[in-house]
Amino acid sequence: MIDRHAAENDALELLDILLNKAIQQGADTADAVLVESRSLGASYRQGKPEDVERSESVDVGLRVMRGQKQAIVSTTDIHPAMLDELAQRANDMARHAPDDPYYGLADAGLYVTDVPDLDLFDDTVPTTEQLIERAQEAEEAALELDQIKQSEGGGAGYAMSTIALGIRGPGVKFGAAYSTSSHSISCSVIAAGNEGMERDYDSSSKRHFADLDAPARVGRSAGERAVKRLGPRKMESGKFSVIYDRRVSGGLVGHVAQAINGAAVARGTTFLKDSLGKNILRSGVSIMDDPHIQRGQRSRPVDGEGLRTEKLALVDDGQLQSWILDSATARQLGMKSTAQAARGVGSPPSPGPSNLYMTAGTHSLADLIADIEEGFYVTELFGFGINYLTGDYSRGASGFWIENGEIAFPVSEMTVAGNLPEMFMEMTPADDLEFRYATNAPTIRIDGMTVAGA
C-alpha cells in the first residue's frame, strides 16, 4: 500500500527547501511544482502477453521572479546539491530575462486555505499478473465474436501521481499537495468479412478500480463496434444534419474552451474575442467547468497558482459568462483570475479547464434522429482543420448514415465542414450526458453542415 500522505509531506518539504534557496539567492518571489509519478501497464495480444511497462519519475520545476523578470528551470535530480544549482541557475536566468508586466504571483487573499478531499486516490495497487489477466480478459471477450479475426491487443494499466505546489513572496507562504490514481482497460480489434476489414476500440479509465468497467465488457464492446463498421459506403456530398456521438461530441466543447481561453483572447487570436456577455450557443445550452467532481478525471482541489477552485458556468443558457483565465491573462485583460491556471514543471501557469462538460438536453437520441431523412452519425473524427481566427472547421470522419430517422449503414472516408460560430448556434444536445472523459458532452445534433464523400 502506498502511503500518499507521507509522499505529499515529503514533496512539500523538498519544495520548501528549494524555495528558501531561491529567495536567499536573490529572488523577490518564487514558486515551485513537484510531480512524482509511478505507472505500470501490461498488454495481451493474439493469445499471449505482449509486454509489461513500468516507470517512475520525479520532476521539479522552479520559477523565480525578480522585479518584472522571470525564469523557469526544471530537473529530475532532487539531490541537495542539484537544488542549490537549480536555485542559482534560475536566478541567473531571471537577471537577463525581458520584462513582463503581467507575470507574477496571484493576488493576495485568493489562496486556498483548506484543500478539499475530492477522493482522487485509490490505494488499490494491482500486481503485474492482475493487469495481464485483465488485458487477456478484454481481448478474449472481443475474439468470441465470429467476425473478429485479429486483435491489436487488450491493455490494462495503473498510475499514481503526487502533485505539490509551493509559493513564496512578501507575506505569502503557501504549500499544498494532493495525490491521484488511475486504473484503465482498453481493447482494439479488427473485424473481417466479405466487405473487407475494419478496426475499432473501446476503453475505460477511472480514478478508482471499483468504478472501472469490467474488462470483458470493454472487449466485447470493442468487437461489436468493429463488426458494425464492416461494409462502409461513401456518400455523395451535400448539406446534411450531423449527429456527433458521445465519443466525439466532447471535441465540440473543447473547441468552445479553446476559443474562450484567456491567452487567445488577450492575443486577439480567437473568433470569440468580442463575445463576452453575448449568446454563442442556443438558449437552454450551458457549458460548465467543475474541478470538484468527486473522482473526476481532471478534478483538482487547487489551481496551478494555489487558488481556490470552484464550479463555473462558462456558458449559461447560451450566453458566454466568462473567459478561462489565470492571473497573467486576467491582468492583461483587466479582469480577475477565474482560478483556472494549469501548470507544468517546465512552463509558467497558463489558463486551462478542469472537468469540462455541456449540460444534458431534453431530447433522447431517438428524438434527435427521428426527423432526419438523410444525415450523418459521426463516431470517429481525424485530422485537424480548424482556424480559431475565422472559425472555419473541417474534419475527416466516419460513422453511420441516417435514413428516414434510423441508423442505416456504415460510412467512411467522409469529411464534415462548417463554421464554428454557426455550428455553436445550431448545437442541440441529447439527454444522454455521461462522465467518461475529462471533457464530456451528450450526443449533439448540428443541422446544415457540409458533408463531403464520394
N, C-alpha and C positions, 0 to 999 in steps of 0.2 A: 504494500500500500504506500502511495506517495504522500508524504507529509507536506501538503501545499502551504500550510501556514508557516512552516519553517522556511520553505523556499521563498515565500513572499518577504519574510523578515530579513533573510539573507540578502535578497535583492535590494531592499530599501537601505540596509546598512552599507552595501557597496556604493550605491548612488550617493549616500550622504558623505562618504569619504571623498568620492570623486568631485562632488560639487564644492566641498570645502577647499579642495586643492585648487579648483578653478578660480574661486573667489580670492584665495590667498595669492594667486599669481596675477591678479590684476583685473579680473572680470568684474563689471558692475553688477550684472545679473547672469544667471546660468540655469539651464535645465538639462535633464538627462533622462534617457529612456533605456531600460534593460528588458530584453526579451529572451527568455530561456525556453527552449523547445525540445521536445522529445517525440519521436514518431516511430511507429512500427507498422509495416504493411506486408501483405502476402497476396500472391496471385496464383490461380489454379487454371490451367489451360489444357484442353484436349485430354482430360482424364488424368492429369498428373500435376503436382506442384511445379510452378514455373520459376518463381523467385521470391525471396524474402528480403526486405529492405528495412534497415534501422538507421536512424540518425539522431544525433544530439548536438545542440549548439547553444551558445550564449553570445548574444550580440549586445553591445553597449554603444549608445550614441550620445555625444555631448554637444550642446550648443552654448556658446558664450557670447555675451553682448557687452561691448564697450562703447558707450555713447549710442550712436545710431549705426554702429557697425556690428556685424555678427559673423560667426564662423561655426561650422559644424564638422565634427570629426567622429569616426566610429572605429570600433575594434572588436575582435573576437578574443582578444587576450586580456584577461582580467587580473593578471598578476599585479601586485602593488607597484612595481617599477613601471609597468605599462600605464597605470593610471596617472602617475606623475608625468609621464611623457605625453599622454593624451591631453591633460590639462594645459601643459606648456604649449603644445602644438596648436591647440585651439586658440589660445590667447595670442600667439604669434600671428596666426592667420587673421584673426579679427582686427589686429592693428592695421593691416593692409587692405581690408575689405572696403568696398564702397559704402557710402552712407545709404541707409534705407529708413525713411521716416516712419514706416508703417510697422516694421517688425518690432518685437519686444514681448515681454510677459503680458499676460491677460490683466485686465483691470483688477485692482484690489477689491476684496469683498465678494468676488464671484466664485472663489474656490470652494470646492465641495468640502464639507466638514464631517460628513458621515457617509462613508461609502456603502451603498446598498448591496445586499446579497441577492444576486439575480439567478442563483442556482446554476451557474455555468460550468461547474466542475463535478465530474463523476469519478470517484476513486476506484471504479471497476476497471482494472487493467487486464486486458486479455493476454494469454500466452500466444506464442507463435503458432502452436498447434491449434489453438482455438480459431485463430484467424484463417489458417489454411482450411480448416473444416468449414468455416462459413463461406469462403470463396468456392470451395468444392460444392457445397450445397446449392449455391446460386447457379453455378454452371450446370450441374446435373438437372436441376429443375427446368432450365431452358432446353436442354438437349432431349428432354422427354417428349417434346413436340416433334411430330414426324418430319416437318419441313425444315427444322433446324439441323443443318448439316455440318456447320463449322462454328467454332467458338473463338472469339478473340480474348476470352478469359473471364473468369469471375475474380473479383478482388475484395479484400477486406482490410480495413485499416483502423489504427488508433493513433491519436495525437493529443498531447497536452502542452500547454504553454503557461508560463508565468510572466505577466506584464507589470512592470513597475515604472513609475514616473516620479521624479524628484525635481523641485524648483527652489531656487534661492535668489533673493533680491532684498532690497531695503524693505524691511517689515514683512517679508514673505519667506516662510519656511514651510514647504509643502511636500508631502510624500503620500503616495497611495499605490497599492498593488492588488492585483487580483489574478486568479487562475482560471483557465478554461480547459475543457476537454472536448474531444470529437471522436465519434465512432462512425464508421462508414461501411457500406456494402455497395458493390457495383457489379454489373454484368453486361457484356457486349457480345452479340452473336450474329450469325449470318444465316438467313433463310434462303432456301433454293427451291425452284420449281421450274416448270416448263417456260415460265416467263423470264427466267434469269435469276439473279441473286440480289438480295437486299440486306442491309445491315441496320440494326437498331440497338438500343441500350436502355437500361434503367438503373437508378441508383437511389440510395437513401443515406442521409447524413444527419446525425443528431448529436447534441451535447451529451446526452445520457444514453447508455446502452439500452435501458428499458424502453426507450422511445423509438428505437431503431426498427425499421421494417424487417420482417423475417427474411433471411437470405433466399428461401425458396420462392417467396412472393416476388422479390426483386428479379430473380432469374426467370421465372415464368412470365412476368410482365415484359421483360426484355424480349423473350422469344415471341410472345404474342404480337408485340409491336412490329417485330421484323416480318412476321408472316403476313400481317395486314398490308405491308408495303409492297408485296410481290405484284408484278404486272403493272407498274406505273405507266400512265399515259402522259402525253404532252398536249396541253390545250391551246387553243387559239388565243391570241392577245385581245384585250379589251378592258372595259371598266366593269368591275365587279365588287360585290360585298366580300370582305375578307374577314374571316374569323381567326383570331390568334388563340391557339390552345394555351393552357396554363403553363406548359413547359417553356413557352417563348414569350408570353404576354408581359412578363416582368421586364423584358427588354424595353418595352414602350415606356414603362415607369422610369426606367433608368435613363431614357432619353430626356424625360422631363427634368430629372435631377441634374443631368449634365447641363441642361440649358439654363437652370437657375442656380448653378454653382457660383458662389461669390467671386471666385477667381476669374471666371469667364465674364461675369457682369462687370467687374472692375476694369477688365481689359476691353470691354465692349465687343467681345467676340461671340455673342450669342444673340439669336433672333428674338429672345425674350427680354432683352436688356431694359426695355421701356414698359414692361408688362406688370410690374408690381401693383397690386390692387385691382387688376383687371381680370376678366374671365378668360382663362386659357383652356378650360375643359367645359364640358356640358354641365348645366345645373344638376345638382344631385351627385356629382362625381367628386371624390376627395382623395388626396394622397397624404398619407401620414408617415412620419418618421418617429419610431418608438424604440429608443435604446434600452428600455426597461422591460421588454418582454422576457418573462421567465424562460430560461433555457434557449433564448433566441440565438439564431446563427450569427448575428452581428451585434448582439447586446453588449453594452459597455456601461459600467457604473460611473465612469468619469470620461470626459473627452480628452483629446491629446494635449490639452493645456491645463488639465486639472480642474476644469469647470464642472459644475453640477449639470448633468444631462436631464432632459425631460422630454416627454412626448410632445411633438409639434405637428400641427396641421399645416403642411406646406401649401396645399391647395384645399380650400374648404368650399364645398358646394360650387365647384367650378372656378372659384376666384383665387388667384395667386396671392398668398398671405405673407410669404417670407422667402428670402434668399437663403441658401445654405452658406453659413458664414463661420469663419474662425476670427480671431482677434485682428489679424493683419488685414484681411479683406474687409472686415467691418470698419476699420479705421479709414481705409481707402474710400469707402462709400459713405462715411459719416454716420455709421449706424453702430449698434451693439452686437457683440458676438451672439450667435444662437447656440453656442456650446456644441458645435458640430465639427470640431477640429479632429482630424485624423493625424497620426504621427508614426513615422518610421524611424529607425535608428540613424539613417543616413540623410535625412531631409528635415526641413523645418515643418511645423504644423501646416496643414492645408485643409480646406473645407471638404467634408465628405459625410454622407449619410450613414445611419446605422441600419436598423431593420426598417426598410422602406417598403411601403405597400399601398396599393389602391384599394379603397373600401369596396365591399361587395355591392352589386346592384340588386335589382328586384326581379330580374328575368332569369328563368332557367336557360341552360344551354339549348334545350329543345325549342324554347321560345325564340332565342336569337336566330336559330336556323330556319324556323318554320316557314317564313315568307320569302325565303331566298330561292328563286327559280334556278339561278346558276351562281355559284360562288366558290371561294377557295378557303378550305380549312387548313391553316398552316400549323404544322407540328415541328418543323425544323427550319432554322434560318442559318445562312452562312454568308461570308463576305461582309464587308463593312463600307457601304457607300453613303455616308451621312455627312452633310455640311451644316455645322451648327451656326454658321453665319447666315445662311439663307434658309435653312430648314429642309433642304432637298434630301430625300430619303430613297434609297434603293438597296434591296437585299435579295440575294438568292434564297429560294425557298422550296420546300417540298411538303407534302401532306396529302390531302384528300379533296376531291372535287365534290361540290354540293349540287344536287339536282332535285328540284321540286321539294325543297325543305328537308332533304335527307342526305347523309353522307353516302356517296355512291361508289367511288373507286379511287385508288391511289394515283397521285400525280407527282412528277419530279421534274427537275431542271427548269423550274419556273423562276420568275422574278416578280417581286411586288415593289411598287414605287408610288411615291406621293410626296406631299409637302407636310412636314411635321406640324406646323401651326394648324393647317386644315385637318390633318389626321387627329390631332388632340381634340378638336371641337366635334369630331364625329365618333369618338370612342363611347361605346355603350358596354358597360361591364355586366357580366352574368352574376348569379348569386352563389358561385362556387369557389369563393376565395379559400385557399388552403396555404398554410405556412410551411413550406418545404425548403425554401432557399433564403438567402439574405435579402433579396428583392422579390416580392410576390405580387401577383395580381390575379383576379379572376379571369376566366375566358373573356376576351374582348372582341366586339364586332366593330368594324370600320367600313362604312359604305363609300362607294365611289372611288376605290383605289384602282390604279393601273396594274393589271396582271399581264405579264408577257410570257408567252410559251413558245409553241412551235412557230 
